[in-house]
């Protein structure tokens, strides 16, 4: 992952790697069956209401396009 704000919860360790002069974080570890891995991404500073509104707008547009195509 190129996103340095990503955190992994579980039995994993972070190892940074550079490929083509771009830094990447690599997570290494082992898991047992049923163990949860949680990825935590830092907030990008967007308001919490923005994503649901964008999803709602996209749903309305897709429904409209579908209804128009079915006519």
C-alpha positions in Angstrom: 0.0 0.0 0.0 1.3 3.5 -0.8 -0.9 5.0 1.9 1.3 5.5 4.9 -1.8 6.2 7.2 -3.0 2.6 6.9 -2.8 0.6 10.1 -3.3 -3.2 10.4 -4.5 -4.7 13.7 -3.5 -8.3 14.3 -0.3 -10.3 14.3 1.4 -8.3 11.5 4.5 -6.2 11.3 5.1 -3.4 8.9 8.1 -3.3 6.6 8.7 -0.4 4.2 9.8 -1.1 0.7 10.8 1.3 -2.2 9.9 0.2 -5.7 10.7 2.5 -8.7 11.4 5.3 -6.2 7.9 5.0 -4.6 7.6 4.0 -1.0 5.2 1.2 -0.1 4.3 -0.3 3.2 4.3 -4.1 3.3 2.5 -6.0 6.1 3.8 -9.4 7.1 2.6 -12.0 9.5 0.8 -15.2 10.1 -2.9 -15.9 10.9 -4.8 -18.6 12.6 -8.2 -19.8 11.3 -10.9 -17.4 12.4 -8.5 -14.6 13.4 -9.8 -11.1 12.4 -7.6 -8.7 10.5 -8.7 -5.1 10.8 -7.5 -2.4 8.4 -7.7 1.1 9.8 -7.5 4.0 7.4 -7.0 7.5 8.7 -9.7 10.0 7.9 -9.0 12.1 4.8 -10.7 15.1 6.4 -14.0 14.6 4.5 -17.2 15.1 6.5 -19.0 11.9 7.6 -22.2 12.7 5.8 -20.5 13.1 2.4 -20.1 9.4 1.5 -23.7 8.4 2.2 -24.9 11.4 0.2 -22.7 10.5 -2.8 -23.9 6.9 -2.7 -27.6 8.1 -2.6 -27.0 10.4 -5.5 -25.4 7.6 -7.5 -28.3 5.2 -6.7 -30.8 7.8 -7.9 -28.9 8.3 -11.1 -28.5 4.5 -11.7 -32.3 4.0 -11.1 -33.1 6.8 -13.5 -30.8 5.5 -16.2 -32.2 1.9 -15.8 -35.8 3.1 -16.0 -35.1 5.2 -19.1 -33.3 2.2 -20.7 -36.3 -0.1 -20.0 -38.8 2.2 -21.8 
